[in-house]
Amino acid sequence: QKTAYEISTRDWSSDVCSSDLEANTALKTGVTLKANSANNAVIYIGSSILLTKSTEGYPLEPGESIYIECANLNAIYAVAASGTQILNYIGS
C-alpha cells in the first residue's frame, strides 16, 4: 500500500524543516520524493547533517524525483535552498 503526501519546505534561514516527512512513519521498502515542477529552487535531501550544513544533501531540482530505501521517514531531512518549495512523497 502506498500513501501520497505533500509538504512545504522553507529556506534554511526561516525554518529548519528537519523532518516534516511524517516523523516516525514506518515504511516497508522506502520512499519516493519529488520536487514539484512549479518550484523555483532546489530542495536538499539528506540526513541530519542538513541541520548544520543545509547544502550538504542531494540537490533535488524542480520536477526531479529520487527513491530512497529506508525503514522510517524520520531518517530523511529536507531543506529548501530558498523560499517555500513543495516536496511530494509517497512511501511504500
C-alpha positions as CSV (number, residue, x, y, z in Angstrom):
1,Q,0.0,0.0,0.0
2,K,1.2,3.5,-0.8
3,T,0.3,6.8,0.7
4,A,0.9,10.1,-1.0
5,Y,1.8,13.3,0.9
6,E,2.8,16.8,0.1
7,I,4.8,19.1,2.3
8,S,6.2,22.6,2.0
9,T,9.8,23.2,2.8
10,R,11.2,26.6,3.6
11,D,14.6,28.1,3.2
12,W,17.2,27.4,5.9
13,S,17.2,31.0,7.2
14,S,13.5,30.9,8.1
15,D,12.8,27.3,9.1
16,V,14.9,24.2,9.9
17,C,12.3,21.8,8.3
18,S,14.2,18.9,9.7
19,S,11.8,16.1,9.1
20,D,8.4,17.3,8.2
21,L,8.0,14.0,6.5
22,E,5.5,12.5,8.9
23,A,8.0,11.6,11.7
24,N,8.2,8.0,12.8
25,T,6.2,6.7,9.8
26,A,7.2,3.1,9.3
27,L,8.0,2.1,5.7
28,K,8.2,-1.4,4.1
29,T,10.8,-0.6,1.4
30,G,11.4,3.2,1.1
31,V,10.1,6.5,-0.2
32,T,9.9,8.4,-3.5
33,L,10.5,12.1,-3.1
34,K,9.6,14.5,-5.9
35,A,10.1,18.2,-6.1
36,N,7.1,20.0,-7.5
37,S,7.7,21.1,-11.1
38,A,6.4,24.6,-10.2
39,N,9.2,25.1,-7.6
40,N,11.8,27.8,-8.3
41,A,14.6,26.5,-6.2
42,V,16.5,23.3,-5.2
43,I,15.4,21.2,-2.2
44,Y,18.3,19.4,-0.5
45,I,17.5,15.9,0.7
46,G,19.7,14.1,3.2
47,S,20.4,13.2,6.8
48,S,20.5,15.3,10.0
49,I,23.7,16.9,8.6
50,L,21.3,19.3,7.0
51,L,20.7,20.8,10.4
52,T,24.1,22.4,10.4
53,K,25.1,22.3,6.7
54,S,22.0,23.0,4.6
55,T,23.6,22.3,1.2
56,E,25.3,19.0,2.1
57,G,22.3,17.0,0.9
58,Y,21.4,15.7,-2.5
59,P,20.1,18.6,-4.6
60,L,16.6,17.9,-5.9
61,E,15.8,20.3,-8.8
62,P,12.2,21.3,-9.6
63,G,10.4,18.3,-11.2
64,E,13.1,15.8,-10.2
65,S,12.5,12.7,-8.1
66,I,14.6,10.3,-6.1
67,Y,13.8,6.9,-4.5
68,I,15.4,6.3,-1.1
69,E,15.5,2.9,0.6
70,C,14.7,3.4,4.3
71,A,12.6,1.9,7.0
72,N,11.5,5.2,8.7
73,L,10.9,8.7,7.3
74,N,12.3,10.1,10.5
75,A,15.8,9.5,9.0
76,I,15.2,11.8,6.0
77,Y,15.6,15.6,6.1
78,A,14.6,18.2,3.5
79,V,15.6,21.8,3.3
80,A,14.8,24.3,0.5
81,A,17.6,26.4,-0.9
82,S,15.3,29.5,-0.8
83,G,11.7,30.5,-0.4
84,T,8.9,28.0,0.2
85,Q,9.1,24.9,-2.1
86,I,6.7,21.9,-2.4
87,L,8.0,18.3,-1.9
88,N,5.7,15.4,-2.7
89,Y,6.4,12.0,-1.4
90,I,5.0,8.5,-1.5
91,G,6.0,5.8,0.9
92,S,5.9,2.1,0.2
